[in-house]
Every structure is written in C-alpha cells, then in structure tokens.
Amino acid sequence: MLDRLLERARAGRSSALVIRGEPGVGKSALLDYIAERSSGCHLVRARGVESEMEFAFAGLFQLCGGRSLGRAEQLPAPQREALLRAFGLTDGPAPESFLVSLATLSVLSDVAEVQPLVCLVDDVQWLDRESVAALSFVARRLEAETIAMEFAGS
C-alpha cells in the first residue's frame, strides 16, 4: 500500500493517506519506511510538538519554511504576503487562512513540478490548528500534481 502511494506520485497522480493508531504501534516507523523508499522524490517532513500547538502555522513552517519558501517569490502578491506574514517574515495583520492555504498548495505544487514530492507529517494530533487546516485544504485539492501526502497521528 505504501509503495503504491510512492508509485502514484512518481507517475503524476497525487494521493493522501492518514495513518491512525494508538501511541507505539509503529506509525512513525511507517513514515520512516516511506522516507527510505522515496528515492527520486523531494522529501519534506513535519512533526507536531505538543508545546508548539499554540503557535499558529508552526507545523506548516516545518514543512515548507526551508528551501521551498524561496518559491514564494513566484506567488501572486496576496498569497506571498499571507504566507510570509504567517511565518513571521513580514509585518502586517494576521493573514487570511484561505490565502495561506492556497499559497501552501501553490508552493508544494511548484516543488512537485521539478521532482515528485513526498510530504510526511507525524504526530498530527500535536499540530497547531492553522497548520492542520492548511494541510487538509492542500490534501483535498491534490489532482494532477506529483505529490504524496502521508499523515500519522492518534
């Protein structure tokens, strides 16, 4: 099943999978297995941290705040500004969640145009609600992108 998700992404078909279970049953090990098998793909990871649950967009920053953030310059101005404000990189009022979600979809899709993208998110139950909303938005809108998203949590 997990190998099939990677095959789908490499073939240009997106997919999203949610792995749920009690603590200690091996969800993180499954994500590690996917990471090991994702050669030829760009891999990004995020892990929810209970102490960061109150920090808006902390989980999202883990996933796309590194090298992927450089692609934000290519976004339409409203999306770019919303994403940069969400990550605390520019001043301004709190960003609209829709624009941050749309910017996230655009950035991840842009990354996937160069190389299939695998997004692994562990301990979803500890992610901040804004990140969960944005990542759920992205997962529901995957179509022809070469993106595989796997979420694990209890």
WOLIN-V320440 format. One record per pair of residues at least 4 apart in sequence whose C-alpha atoms are under 8 Angstrom apart, sorted by sequence separation. I is the first residue (numbers start at 1). GAP is how many residues later the second one is. D is the distance in Angstrom with one decimal. If there is no record, write none. Layout:
i = {I/I}
gap = {GAP/GAP}
d = {D/D}
This chain:
i = {1/2/3/4/5/6/7/8/9/21/26/27/28/29/30/31/32/33/34/35/38/48/49/57/58/59/60/61/62/64/65/66/67/68/71/75/76/77/78/79/80/81/82/83/84/85/95/96/97/98/99/100/101/102/103/104/105/106/107/108/109/110/111/112/123/127/128/129/130/131/132/133/134/135/136/137/138/8/9/38/48/53/60/61/64/75/84/85/95/111/112/127/142/8/9/21/52/74/84/85/111/8/20/73/85/19/35/72/85/86/124/81/85/86/108/5/85/139/48/72/47/83/46/82/46/82/86/47/46/83/45/46/82/83/45/82/44/44/79/83/78/79/82/83/65/79/80/79/61/124/6/75/119/121/123/124/125/57/58/117/118/119/120/121/122/123/124/125/56/57/104/116/117/118/119/120/121/122/123/124/3/10/72/75/104/115/116/117/118/119/120/121/122/123/2/6/75/101/102/113/118/97/101/105/112/113/3/100/101/104/112/72/112/71/98/101/102/109/97/101/109/69/109/68/71/64/68/71/64/68/64/63/59/42/58/59/42/58/57/60/56/57/59/42/44/48/53/55/56/57/58/41/42/43/44/45/46/47/48/49/52/53/54/56/57/60/40/41/42/43/44/45/46/47/48/52/53/56/60/40/41/42/43/44/45/46/47/48/50/52/53/41/43/45/47/48/49/50/48/49/48/38/47/48/35/31/31/28/27/12/10/9/9/9/6/31/31/16/15/28/27/27/15/14/14/13/14/13/14/19/23/12/13/14/15/16/17/18/19/20/21/22/12/13/14/15/16/17/18/19/20/21/12/13/14/15/16/17/18/19/20/11/12/16/18/9/10/9/8/9/9/8/6/5}
gap = {4/4/4/4/4/4/4/4/4/4/4/4/4/4/4/4/4/4/4/4/4/4/4/4/4/4/4/4/4/4/4/4/4/4/4/4/4/4/4/4/4/4/4/4/4/4/4/4/4/4/4/4/4/4/4/4/4/4/4/4/4/4/4/4/4/4/4/4/4/4/4/4/4/4/4/4/4/5/5/5/5/5/5/5/5/5/5/5/5/5/5/5/5/6/6/6/6/6/6/6/6/7/7/7/7/8/8/8/8/8/8/9/9/9/9/10/10/10/11/11/12/12/13/13/14/14/14/15/16/16/17/17/17/17/18/18/19/20/20/20/21/21/21/21/22/23/23/24/26/27/28/28/28/28/28/28/28/29/29/29/29/29/29/29/29/29/29/29/30/30/30/30/30/30/30/30/30/30/30/30/31/31/31/31/31/31/31/31/31/31/31/31/31/31/32/32/32/32/32/32/32/33/33/33/33/33/34/34/34/34/34/35/35/36/36/36/36/36/37/37/37/38/38/39/39/40/40/40/43/43/44/56/68/69/69/69/70/70/71/71/72/72/72/73/73/73/73/73/73/73/73/74/74/74/74/74/74/74/74/74/74/74/74/74/74/74/75/75/75/75/75/75/75/75/75/75/75/75/75/76/76/76/76/76/76/76/76/76/76/76/76/77/77/77/77/77/77/77/78/78/79/80/80/80/85/89/91/94/95/104/106/107/108/109/112/119/121/123/124/124/125/126/127/128/129/130/130/131/131/131/131/132/132/132/132/132/132/132/132/132/132/132/133/133/133/133/133/133/133/133/133/133/134/134/134/134/134/134/134/134/134/135/135/135/135/136/136/137/138/138/139/140/142/143}
d = {6.6/6.8/6.3/6.1/6.4/6.2/6.1/6.3/5.1/6.6/6.3/6.5/6.2/6.1/6.3/6.2/6.2/6.3/6.1/8.0/7.9/7.6/6.6/6.1/6.5/6.6/6.2/4.4/7.4/5.3/5.1/7.7/7.9/7.6/7.4/6.1/6.1/6.0/6.1/6.1/6.1/6.0/6.0/6.3/6.2/5.7/7.3/6.5/6.1/6.1/6.0/6.1/6.3/6.2/6.1/6.1/5.9/6.0/6.3/6.2/6.3/7.2/6.7/4.9/7.2/6.6/6.5/6.1/6.2/6.0/5.9/6.1/6.3/6.1/6.2/6.5/6.4/4.9/5.3/7.3/7.6/7.8/7.3/7.7/5.9/5.4/5.1/5.1/7.0/7.9/5.1/6.4/7.5/6.4/7.1/7.2/6.9/7.9/5.7/6.3/7.0/7.2/7.4/6.7/6.6/6.7/7.1/5.6/7.7/7.0/7.6/7.6/6.9/6.1/7.7/6.5/6.2/7.1/6.2/7.8/6.9/7.5/6.2/4.9/7.6/6.7/7.2/7.7/5.3/7.6/7.1/5.2/6.0/5.1/5.5/5.5/5.8/7.5/5.2/6.4/7.1/6.3/7.8/7.7/7.7/6.9/6.7/5.0/6.5/6.7/7.9/7.1/7.5/7.8/7.9/6.1/5.6/6.4/7.8/6.2/5.8/6.2/6.0/6.2/5.9/5.8/4.9/6.4/7.5/6.8/7.3/4.8/4.7/4.8/4.7/5.0/4.8/4.8/4.6/7.7/7.5/7.7/7.8/7.4/7.9/7.7/5.9/6.3/6.0/6.3/6.1/6.3/6.3/7.3/6.8/6.8/7.8/7.7/8.0/7.3/7.9/7.4/4.5/5.3/6.5/7.2/7.6/7.0/7.2/7.2/5.5/6.5/6.3/6.2/7.8/6.3/7.6/6.1/7.3/6.8/7.8/7.5/7.5/6.8/7.5/7.7/7.6/8.0/7.9/6.9/7.7/7.6/5.8/8.0/7.7/6.6/7.7/6.8/6.5/5.1/5.9/8.0/5.6/6.1/7.7/7.6/6.0/6.4/7.3/5.6/7.0/5.8/6.1/6.0/6.3/5.8/6.4/5.6/6.3/7.4/7.8/5.5/6.0/5.7/4.9/7.8/7.4/4.8/4.8/4.9/5.0/4.7/4.8/4.6/4.9/7.4/4.3/7.1/7.7/7.4/5.5/6.1/6.1/6.4/5.8/6.3/5.7/5.5/4.8/7.0/7.5/6.5/7.7/7.9/7.1/6.9/5.2/7.3/4.4/6.4/4.3/7.3/7.5/7.6/8.0/6.6/7.6/6.6/8.0/7.7/5.7/6.0/7.3/7.9/7.8/7.5/7.8/6.1/7.8/7.1/6.0/7.4/7.1/5.9/5.9/6.9/6.2/5.5/5.6/7.4/6.6/6.0/6.3/5.3/6.6/5.8/6.3/5.9/6.0/5.8/6.6/5.4/5.9/5.6/4.8/4.9/4.6/4.8/4.7/4.6/5.2/5.0/4.4/7.2/5.5/6.3/5.7/6.2/5.9/6.5/5.2/7.1/7.7/7.9/7.9/7.7/6.2/4.5/7.7/5.3/5.6/7.8/6.6/6.4}
